[in-house]
Amino acid sequence: TNRCFPFWEDFQQCYFSSTEKTRADCVPARDDYLECLHHFKEIARVRAIQTVERNNYAKNKANGTDHKIISKHASAKDDKSTVERVHKLEANVLNSHQNLNDIVEIYTIAQSMNAEAAFTAVNSLGRIYSAMWTKGLLKRTKGPQQDAAAAKVSEWLRDNYRQYTDLLRSMLGHREAPIQVTSLRLYLQMMDKEGQALGRAANNYVFPNDSYLEIIETVLNSDATSEHLVRTLVDSYLNSYDDLRLYFYRNVAKLASPDYDPFKNRGNKGARKNTVSDTFVRHAFAVMNQIRTVFSADSDASLWIAMPKTCGNEPDVVRAAAHTRAFSEAWLALMRLPLTADIYKQILLTMHKRIVPYMADAKSLMDFLSSSYEIGGSVSLLALNGLFTLMTEHNLNYPNFYEKLYALLDRNVFHVKYRARFFRLLETFLGSSHLPAYLVAAFAKRLARLALFAPPAGAVTAIPLIYNLLKAHPSCMVLIHRMSEDDAESTDPFVEDEPDLAKCNALQSSLWELESLQHHYYPNIATLAKLFSEPFHKPQFMLEDFLDHTYATFFESDTGRKSKKPPALATQPPTSLIRAGDALSDFMAV
């Protein structure tokens, strides 16, 4: 913060100018900086004083003598009087500018250990500074419009206001979620009054983004940020107010940039490289992933900072292009950061529905999706939807797309979490009538071969898909009509390990695997595979009906089915453990 930055500069100068042997001399400078930030020694001293006061109070009460409390705010008995004192001080400040010094006492109470009094003081300061912004007392005035005394008072008020906002920032990192939410609401209310005051002075719409940036930076970088705080920020503000959402996206892009200097305008000497933490990535994605509102030029803007009655130029907050650009820059900046595997997959899961349609230029996602598609495994499966959207709606030309898709089709695909999603897309990709026959034949052959080793839930998906492919591409029907050679040494010309679809010889092979599946141990799969021995008069299957099968659904279906006739059982119960003539009877004879 501003008030602590000189201590930071002293510590930094000492640290970088010292050697390893003399670096211990910088400990006092470091302690001064930490004390300015966190007030550890001050808090410890207050607690020690309070302990002594409570002990004295208990001793005097036991002796029946009069007692005097040294501190106004130490005794629990004075909680009520302290709250009343805060309200009285607030009224004095609001009624007369001669009582402005009472702000210092209210701020002192706001930092006390008394939770009720501190909470009252924080809210009281919020009302005081809101009134001051309305009256223009906190506005910085340039030129000879202010006399020297008024300028001093204004500067003093701004310094105290800055201390108050620093207190609210520290409360955003409090371990208790209700305190975090309260500080967020108060901080945004202060920002509202500040924006309105600046707008009236400039006769235009002004968004106080310096204050807003501090809020976003604290929330996203704090390890203490709770789900309640994130949910309040999204539901009560970002999904409700277009200006807060616009500048949130802009601030995320700024904070994620390697060129961002967190010490800019704080008296720094030279820019520092920005280091983005894992905490920032996690919280930024958590907030952005929950934002559901998109600005529309057809609807009126909902603004947290009210628009002045007379406004010069049209501000960005009412321009759809500005919102789209901010949205795009924020997501692209987040995708450039090191992502955890979980966040990476969640981005790919929502890419085609929540990101691509609202990008200023959807082709800017090509590098991210292409690199994701090259990774392999489940990440490649999840990248398919986004890539397909870019290819069909934005004319993306992805070379060797089907070769890469063919490589993803292996035994593991029947066991991954996103199996149903993959086969939906696979049917879509292979549904075009313009695909060459050798390409469709390669996929049909690969599916048939994998179905031999797949679990029942995988085989019951592959067989209908093969049927649909042959139905949609009659040129591949030769695969089920080709007769096998009588020579026992004849081999299948299909080269299973060949990555080139044109060279794997699938079209010269046959789907003999389907005949093997007609003898599958699970009767439902065997019945399904026998459809290929009948004329193709049936319509295409609805693949969606076969995607969600598991061992559990098969077991439930079979156990719930009524049998047409009772199963054959032994009618003569055994009378002994080993019957005469059994193989064990000779060994057991005595």
Legacy VTK file of the C-alpha trace (Angstrom):
# vtk DataFile Version 3.0
C-alpha trace
ASCII
DATASET POLYDATA
POINTS 590 float
0.000 0.000 0.000
1.031 3.680 -0.296
1.714 4.184 3.397
3.957 1.100 3.608
5.854 1.494 0.358
8.661 3.661 1.826
9.403 0.854 4.294
9.479 -1.618 1.393
11.904 0.597 -0.513
14.213 0.832 2.506
14.192 -2.945 2.931
14.736 -3.557 -0.797
17.625 -1.082 -0.964
19.268 -2.669 2.071
18.763 -6.213 0.767
20.178 -5.698 -2.727
23.092 -3.585 -1.561
24.189 -6.088 1.102
26.129 -9.320 0.889
25.211 -12.676 2.378
27.217 -11.864 5.518
25.695 -8.409 6.072
22.145 -9.322 5.028
21.176 -9.760 8.688
21.448 -5.973 9.016
18.237 -5.722 6.902
16.111 -7.534 9.485
14.963 -4.313 11.225
13.926 -2.800 7.887
12.003 -5.966 7.035
10.297 -5.966 10.427
9.272 -2.333 9.961
7.683 -3.164 6.615
5.807 -6.188 7.998
4.658 -4.187 11.017
3.288 -1.482 8.718
1.385 -4.119 6.733
0.037 -6.335 9.513
0.465 -4.425 12.833
1.620 -7.588 14.604
3.448 -5.744 17.415
0.672 -3.203 17.822
-1.967 -5.918 18.093
0.149 -7.861 20.583
0.580 -4.729 22.690
-3.158 -4.005 22.642
-3.924 -7.558 23.672
-1.419 -7.374 26.509
-2.980 -4.135 27.749
-6.441 -5.650 27.501
-5.315 -8.687 29.497
-3.939 -6.486 32.289
-7.123 -4.409 32.287
-9.356 -7.465 32.498
-7.273 -8.887 35.358
-7.471 -5.584 37.213
-11.190 -5.420 36.591
-11.708 -8.941 37.951
-9.491 -8.249 40.996
-11.266 -4.991 41.840
-14.657 -6.592 41.381
-13.723 -9.435 43.727
-12.535 -6.950 46.367
-15.706 -4.887 45.984
-13.682 -1.743 45.317
-14.122 0.808 42.588
-12.231 0.066 39.435
-11.099 2.114 36.514
-10.755 0.804 32.996
-7.661 2.216 31.346
-8.853 1.632 27.778
-12.254 2.749 26.520
-12.725 -0.374 24.470
-11.136 -3.129 26.555
-13.996 -4.231 28.772
-16.916 -6.265 27.482
-19.141 -4.158 29.738
-18.396 -1.111 27.608
-19.374 -2.707 24.274
-22.705 -0.957 24.189
-21.259 2.399 25.211
-18.540 2.061 22.558
-21.130 1.492 19.839
-23.088 4.483 21.085
-19.880 6.485 21.101
-19.291 5.592 17.439
-22.789 6.732 16.456
-22.276 9.992 18.350
-18.939 10.641 16.667
-20.456 9.882 13.270
-23.255 12.378 13.886
-20.725 15.028 14.952
-18.689 14.571 11.773
-21.731 14.681 9.504
-23.178 17.747 11.234
-20.080 19.908 11.277
-16.751 19.929 9.482
-15.162 21.185 12.690
-15.439 17.638 14.045
-13.476 15.957 11.267
-10.819 14.867 13.761
-13.374 12.426 15.188
-12.741 10.312 12.091
-9.412 9.288 13.612
-11.087 7.963 16.753
-13.686 6.053 14.721
-10.887 4.538 12.633
-9.068 3.517 15.829
-12.194 1.748 17.054
-12.527 0.046 13.649
-9.115 -1.550 14.254
-9.912 -2.695 17.801
-10.380 -6.245 18.991
-14.015 -5.581 19.905
-15.819 -7.198 16.988
-19.165 -5.447 17.442
-17.634 -2.019 17.901
-15.206 -2.535 14.996
-18.021 -3.610 12.696
-20.078 -0.557 13.690
-17.098 1.745 13.149
-16.327 0.338 9.710
-19.912 0.896 8.567
-19.934 4.338 10.170
-16.820 5.344 8.238
-18.508 4.120 5.071
-21.437 6.469 5.617
-19.120 9.354 6.472
-16.961 8.998 3.372
-20.030 8.457 1.182
-21.336 11.829 2.371
-17.960 13.421 1.730
-17.827 12.122 -1.829
-21.328 13.488 -2.386
-20.281 16.897 -1.058
-17.076 16.869 -3.111
-14.747 17.062 -0.098
-12.566 14.148 -1.293
-12.199 15.377 -4.845
-8.743 16.574 -5.832
-9.042 20.114 -7.199
-6.457 21.643 -9.494
-5.745 25.339 -9.870
-6.466 28.306 -7.578
-10.013 27.158 -6.831
-9.079 26.100 -3.289
-7.342 28.109 -0.633
-4.387 26.654 1.221
-6.360 25.649 4.323
-9.085 23.883 2.346
-6.458 22.108 0.259
-4.769 20.822 3.412
-8.056 19.556 4.815
-8.874 17.854 1.514
-5.459 16.201 1.386
-5.823 15.049 5.007
-9.242 13.577 4.262
-7.926 11.722 1.219
-5.107 10.231 3.313
-7.606 9.040 5.904
-9.890 7.714 3.170
-6.946 5.804 1.755
-6.320 4.254 5.176
-9.979 3.245 5.310
-9.853 1.556 1.897
-6.645 -0.202 2.980
-8.555 -1.512 5.989
-11.329 -2.774 3.709
-8.735 -4.488 1.524
-7.249 -6.241 4.548
-10.765 -7.353 5.553
-11.177 -8.954 2.106
-8.469 -11.392 3.198
-10.065 -12.116 6.571
-10.555 -15.769 7.475
-14.292 -15.238 8.106
-16.453 -15.235 4.947
-19.118 -12.785 6.287
-16.424 -10.188 6.981
-15.075 -10.638 3.448
-18.528 -10.080 1.954
-19.181 -7.034 4.147
-15.898 -5.408 3.147
-16.628 -6.116 -0.533
-20.022 -4.426 -0.327
-18.611 -1.410 1.525
-15.696 -1.056 -0.866
-17.990 -1.154 -3.897
-20.311 1.386 -2.283
-17.337 3.724 -1.791
-16.391 3.162 -5.406
-19.936 4.059 -6.482
-19.807 7.393 -4.647
-16.342 8.083 -5.988
-17.408 7.389 -9.584
-20.462 9.610 -9.308
-18.407 12.479 -7.843
-15.770 12.185 -10.557
-18.483 11.966 -13.223
-20.170 15.151 -12.032
-16.849 16.973 -12.067
-15.900 15.726 -15.536
-19.436 16.007 -16.953
-18.952 12.515 -18.338
-19.089 8.886 -17.269
-16.056 8.024 -15.118
-15.345 4.553 -13.750
-12.863 4.559 -10.815
-10.926 1.566 -12.048
-7.904 2.176 -9.800
-10.048 1.339 -6.778
-11.799 -1.511 -8.593
-8.461 -2.989 -9.667
-7.370 -3.150 -6.037
-10.544 -5.057 -5.136
-10.136 -7.580 -7.955
-6.421 -7.993 -7.303
-7.018 -8.700 -3.616
-9.897 -11.130 -4.179
-8.115 -13.128 -6.877
-4.717 -13.294 -5.168
-5.813 -14.044 -1.609
-5.586 -17.607 -0.346
-8.356 -16.766 2.135
-10.925 -15.933 -0.570
-14.026 -17.992 0.224
-16.649 -19.500 -2.060
-19.196 -17.215 -0.417
-17.190 -14.150 -1.477
-16.821 -15.433 -5.042
-20.519 -16.251 -5.264
-21.474 -12.803 -3.935
-19.141 -11.059 -6.371
-20.590 -12.968 -9.319
-24.288 -13.130 -8.434
-24.771 -9.711 -6.864
-22.449 -7.659 -9.034
-20.831 -9.164 -12.147
-23.993 -10.848 -13.424
-26.060 -7.767 -12.613
-23.996 -4.734 -13.667
-22.449 -4.334 -17.095
-19.774 -1.810 -16.087
-18.455 -3.983 -13.247
-18.314 -6.973 -15.588
-16.560 -5.020 -18.356
-13.829 -3.695 -16.083
-13.505 -7.044 -14.325
-12.545 -8.641 -17.646
-10.146 -5.796 -18.369
-8.533 -6.081 -14.958
-8.125 -9.854 -15.255
-6.325 -9.368 -18.580
-4.146 -6.688 -16.975
-3.308 -8.735 -13.880
-2.504 -11.809 -15.996
-0.162 -9.887 -18.266
3.569 -10.437 -17.663
4.063 -6.697 -18.235
1.761 -5.697 -15.365
3.581 -3.828 -12.604
1.775 -4.284 -9.263
3.766 -1.367 -7.812
2.915 1.144 -10.526
1.911 4.577 -9.217
3.112 3.580 -5.749
6.440 5.348 -5.808
8.376 2.475 -7.335
11.742 2.806 -8.980
11.580 0.814 -12.164
9.068 -1.757 -13.318
8.922 -5.199 -11.796
8.037 -8.403 -13.547
4.573 -9.691 -12.706
4.392 -13.190 -11.237
0.984 -14.832 -11.497
0.216 -17.314 -8.740
-1.769 -20.535 -8.907
-4.240 -18.915 -6.524
-4.922 -16.156 -9.044
-5.516 -18.685 -11.837
-7.875 -20.750 -9.687
-9.946 -17.803 -8.479
-10.011 -16.018 -11.838
-11.368 -19.122 -13.535
-13.864 -19.740 -10.723
-15.309 -16.253 -11.189
-15.242 -16.178 -15.002
-16.747 -19.628 -15.283
-19.769 -18.541 -13.223
-20.501 -15.369 -15.203
-23.581 -16.041 -17.317
-24.615 -12.541 -18.410
-23.497 -11.205 -21.782
-23.975 -7.571 -22.750
-26.397 -7.030 -25.612
-26.649 -3.866 -27.658
-30.412 -4.405 -27.904
-30.966 -3.974 -24.147
-30.341 -1.042 -21.826
-27.104 -1.126 -19.877
-27.329 -1.886 -16.176
-24.639 0.240 -14.504
-23.253 0.270 -10.971
-21.810 3.755 -11.509
-24.778 5.839 -12.609
-24.537 7.639 -15.921
-24.515 11.481 -15.557
-27.545 13.314 -16.898
-25.348 15.113 -19.406
-22.681 12.900 -20.911
-20.220 14.006 -23.572
-18.983 10.941 -25.453
-20.561 7.500 -25.463
-18.669 5.476 -22.825
-17.365 1.957 -23.438
-19.782 0.494 -20.911
-22.677 0.886 -23.377
-20.766 -0.368 -26.442
-21.146 -4.055 -27.269
-17.821 -4.114 -29.122
-15.959 -3.031 -25.974
-17.577 -5.801 -23.929
-16.749 -8.422 -26.546
-13.144 -7.280 -26.767
-12.719 -7.283 -22.974
-14.253 -10.772 -22.746
-11.872 -12.069 -25.423
-8.763 -10.509 -23.907
-9.540 -11.864 -20.434
-10.032 -15.458 -21.582
-6.997 -15.387 -23.874
-4.861 -13.975 -21.057
-6.064 -16.740 -18.719
-5.351 -19.446 -21.291
-1.760 -18.243 -21.642
-1.094 -18.887 -17.953
0.061 -22.251 -16.541
-3.185 -24.133 -15.932
-3.815 -27.130 -13.733
-5.127 -30.252 -15.459
-8.556 -29.786 -13.887
-8.939 -26.149 -14.999
-7.580 -27.031 -18.448
-10.255 -29.678 -18.928
-13.033 -27.466 -17.575
-12.128 -24.719 -20.057
-12.241 -27.206 -22.920
-15.567 -28.578 -21.673
-17.250 -25.167 -21.855
-15.307 -23.801 -24.817
-17.889 -24.331 -27.574
-20.861 -22.997 -25.574
-19.603 -20.251 -23.283
-16.434 -18.929 -24.921
-16.334 -19.357 -28.703
-19.735 -17.713 -29.453
-18.793 -14.504 -27.611
-15.221 -14.013 -28.814
-14.355 -10.946 -30.872
-12.347 -13.219 -33.173
-12.916 -16.907 -32.550
-9.870 -17.789 -34.677
-7.669 -16.406 -31.899
-8.465 -19.640 -30.020
-6.946 -21.751 -32.778
-3.503 -22.017 -31.153
-4.921 -23.051 -27.777
-7.254 -25.655 -29.264
-4.671 -26.977 -31.713
-2.067 -27.454 -29.001
-4.710 -29.114 -26.803
-5.671 -31.462 -29.630
-2.027 -32.480 -30.016
-1.627 -33.442 -26.344
-3.568 -36.673 -26.698
-5.731 -38.605 -24.281
-8.782 -37.044 -22.658
-7.526 -33.510 -23.347
-7.657 -34.162 -27.091
-11.165 -35.581 -26.755
-12.327 -32.424 -24.991
-10.692 -30.167 -27.589
-12.745 -31.769 -30.366
-15.889 -29.725 -29.723
-14.099 -26.392 -29.885
-12.155 -27.366 -32.980
-15.281 -28.598 -34.729
-17.041 -25.295 -33.974
-14.144 -23.333 -35.456
-14.014 -25.570 -38.525
-17.744 -25.472 -39.286
-18.644 -21.925 -38.233
-15.422 -19.965 -38.651
-13.764 -21.723 -41.638
-10.780 -23.017 -39.701
-8.564 -25.258 -41.810
-6.960 -27.864 -39.577
-4.611 -30.125 -41.533
-4.674 -33.867 -40.876
-7.732 -33.554 -38.668
-9.089 -37.012 -39.503
-5.680 -38.642 -39.115
-5.457 -37.245 -35.596
-9.045 -38.306 -34.885
-8.205 -41.816 -36.127
-5.236 -41.939 -33.743
-7.509 -41.090 -30.796
-9.651 -44.123 -31.550
-7.921 -46.766 -29.423
-8.852 -49.208 -26.668
-8.711 -46.516 -24.006
-11.528 -44.520 -25.579
-14.077 -47.050 -24.285
-12.969 -46.470 -20.705
-12.568 -42.673 -20.445
-15.030 -40.431 -18.641
-15.930 -38.534 -21.809
-16.672 -41.612 -23.955
-20.255 -40.573 -24.796
-19.113 -37.069 -25.759
-16.462 -38.467 -28.086
-18.779 -40.842 -29.945
-21.376 -38.119 -30.438
-18.756 -35.987 -32.115
-17.323 -38.923 -34.044
-20.704 -39.633 -35.627
-21.000 -35.953 -36.542
-17.524 -35.807 -38.070
-18.144 -38.925 -40.193
-21.651 -37.947 -41.240
-20.636 -35.858 -44.255
-21.412 -37.479 -47.625
-18.314 -35.812 -49.131
-15.860 -37.975 -47.218
-13.907 -40.501 -49.341
-14.828 -44.160 -48.995
-11.362 -45.233 -47.817
-11.589 -42.822 -44.882
-14.995 -44.058 -43.708
-13.903 -47.667 -44.211
-10.832 -47.091 -42.019
-12.968 -45.806 -39.135
-15.516 -48.624 -39.529
-12.757 -51.229 -39.553
-11.018 -49.694 -36.530
-14.318 -49.630 -34.601
-15.062 -53.258 -35.463
-11.593 -54.366 -34.391
-11.800 -52.482 -31.090
-15.277 -53.893 -30.409
-13.730 -57.368 -30.116
-11.787 -56.282 -27.014
-14.148 -53.629 -25.677
-16.369 -54.053 -22.639
-20.057 -54.683 -23.414
-20.875 -50.989 -22.980
-18.243 -50.145 -25.620
-19.277 -52.840 -28.083
-22.928 -51.852 -27.840
-21.881 -48.334 -28.890
-19.518 -49.331 -31.706
-21.930 -51.699 -33.505
-24.752 -49.164 -34.096
-22.174 -46.564 -35.160
-20.736 -48.947 -37.762
-24.268 -49.663 -38.987
-24.939 -45.935 -39.392
-21.663 -45.424 -41.277
-22.458 -48.164 -43.774
-25.996 -46.863 -44.140
-24.765 -43.315 -44.853
-21.921 -44.428 -47.164
-23.150 -47.227 -49.473
-19.746 -47.391 -51.165
-18.447 -49.085 -48.006
-21.022 -51.906 -48.103
-18.380 -54.033 -49.798
-16.882 -54.535 -46.344
-19.729 -56.852 -45.313
-20.273 -58.488 -48.743
-16.676 -59.495 -49.409
-16.306 -63.275 -49.103
-13.345 -64.700 -47.184
-10.802 -66.897 -48.908
-10.908 -70.640 -48.355
-7.158 -70.689 -47.968
-6.420 -71.062 -44.290
-3.248 -68.975 -44.717
-5.129 -65.932 -46.062
-4.588 -62.846 -43.919
-6.513 -59.644 -43.372
-4.970 -56.913 -45.580
-5.908 -54.267 -42.987
-2.801 -52.726 -41.406
-3.905 -51.864 -37.882
-0.847 -49.785 -36.957
-0.785 -47.681 -40.125
-1.561 -44.019 -39.244
-2.222 -43.041 -42.882
-5.899 -43.736 -43.632
-5.214 -44.177 -47.342
-2.543 -46.831 -46.738
-4.181 -48.978 -44.058
-6.051 -51.035 -46.742
-9.339 -50.920 -44.840
-11.375 -50.772 -48.053
-9.675 -53.975 -49.286
-10.532 -55.769 -46.045
-13.833 -56.983 -44.595
-15.710 -56.594 -41.341
-15.210 -60.185 -40.267
-15.143 -58.938 -36.672
-18.906 -58.462 -36.826
-19.391 -62.162 -37.474
-17.303 -62.912 -34.390
-19.446 -60.517 -32.375
-22.509 -62.513 -33.387
-21.200 -65.153 -30.959
-20.567 -62.696 -28.126
-21.114 -64.014 -24.612
-23.630 -61.256 -23.926
-26.807 -62.093 -25.894
-27.816 -58.475 -26.489
-24.569 -57.742 -28.326
-24.816 -60.946 -30.333
-28.370 -60.043 -31.399
-27.251 -56.537 -32.365
-24.351 -57.857 -34.472
-26.682 -60.240 -36.375
-28.312 -57.208 -37.999
-25.412 -57.130 -40.467
-26.461 -60.562 -41.772
-29.881 -59.180 -42.701
-30.910 -56.747 -45.433
-30.288 -53.105 -44.504
-33.938 -52.108 -44.346
-33.818 -50.633 -40.857
-33.339 -46.858 -40.461
-30.223 -45.519 -38.840
-29.888 -46.027 -35.120
-30.242 -43.175 -32.658
-26.758 -43.415 -31.213
-27.856 -41.491 -28.134
-29.804 -44.594 -27.016
-26.575 -46.614 -26.700
-24.096 -44.130 -25.205
-24.929 -44.300 -21.521
-24.857 -48.058 -21.002
-22.725 -49.522 -18.210
-22.466 -52.853 -16.416
-24.983 -51.483 -13.929
-27.586 -50.659 -16.589
-27.111 -54.057 -18.230
-27.522 -55.843 -14.896
-30.603 -53.803 -14.015
-32.135 -54.494 -17.422
-31.530 -58.235 -17.283
-32.669 -58.722 -13.704
-35.811 -56.706 -14.301
-36.815 -58.676 -17.410
-39.575 -61.242 -17.004
-38.513 -64.716 -18.168
-40.772 -66.430 -20.699
-40.238 -69.865 -19.168
-38.606 -70.972 -15.953
-34.970 -72.035 -16.231
-34.060 -75.733 -16.081
-33.157 -76.838 -12.573
-32.147 -80.167 -11.003
-35.299 -82.008 -9.916
-33.554 -84.598 -7.703
-31.747 -83.037 -4.747
-28.369 -84.601 -3.825
-28.357 -86.968 -0.808
-24.603 -86.931 -0.137
-21.585 -84.709 -0.690
-19.845 -87.235 -2.978
-21.896 -89.543 -5.115
-20.859 -92.997 -6.331
-18.937 -92.848 -9.577
-17.463 -89.372 -8.936
-13.748 -88.937 -9.474
-13.223 -88.170 -5.796
-15.134 -91.228 -4.526
-12.117 -93.539 -4.983
-9.831 -91.224 -3.021
-12.327 -90.733 -0.232
-13.098 -94.463 0.180
-11.834 -95.867 3.471
LINES 1 591
590 0 1 2 3 4 5 6 7 8 9 10 11 12 13 14 15 16 17 18 19 20 21 22 23 24 25 26 27 28 29 30 31 32 33 34 35 36 37 38 39 40 41 42 43 44 45 46 47 48 49 50 51 52 53 54 55 56 57 58 59 60 61 62 63 64 65 66 67 68 69 70 71 72 73 74 75 76 77 78 79 80 81 82 83 84 85 86 87 88 89 90 91 92 93 94 95 96 97 98 99 100 101 102 103 104 105 106 107 108 109 110 111 112 113 114 115 116 117 118 119 120 121 122 123 124 125 126 127 128 129 130 131 132 133 134 135 136 137 138 139 140 141 142 143 144 145 146 147 148 149 150 151 152 153 154 155 156 157 158 159 160 161 162 163 164 165 166 167 168 169 170 171 172 173 174 175 176 177 178 179 180 181 182 183 184 185 186 187 188 189 190 191 192 193 194 195 196 197 198 199 200 201 202 203 204 205 206 207 208 209 210 211 212 213 214 215 216 217 218 219 220 221 222 223 224 225 226 227 228 229 230 231 232 233 234 235 236 237 238 239 240 241 242 243 244 245 246 247 248 249 250 251 252 253 254 255 256 257 258 259 260 261 262 263 264 265 266 267 268 269 270 271 272 273 274 275 276 277 278 279 280 281 282 283 284 285 286 287 288 289 290 291 292 293 294 295 296 297 298 299 300 301 302 303 304 305 306 307 308 309 310 311 312 313 314 315 316 317 318 319 320 321 322 323 324 325 326 327 328 329 330 331 332 333 334 335 336 337 338 339 340 341 342 343 344 345 346 347 348 349 350 351 352 353 354 355 356 357 358 359 360 361 362 363 364 365 366 367 368 369 370 371 372 373 374 375 376 377 378 379 380 381 382 383 384 385 386 387 388 389 390 391 392 393 394 395 396 397 398 399 400 401 402 403 404 405 406 407 408 409 410 411 412 413 414 415 416 417 418 419 420 421 422 423 424 425 426 427 428 429 430 431 432 433 434 435 436 437 438 439 440 441 442 443 444 445 446 447 448 449 450 451 452 453 454 455 456 457 458 459 460 461 462 463 464 465 466 467 468 469 470 471 472 473 474 475 476 477 478 479 480 481 482 483 484 485 486 487 488 489 490 491 492 493 494 495 496 497 498 499 500 501 502 503 504 505 506 507 508 509 510 511 512 513 514 515 516 517 518 519 520 521 522 523 524 525 526 527 528 529 530 531 532 533 534 535 536 537 538 539 540 541 542 543 544 545 546 547 548 549 550 551 552 553 554 555 556 557 558 559 560 561 562 563 564 565 566 567 568 569 570 571 572 573 574 575 576 577 578 579 580 581 582 583 584 585 586 587 588 589
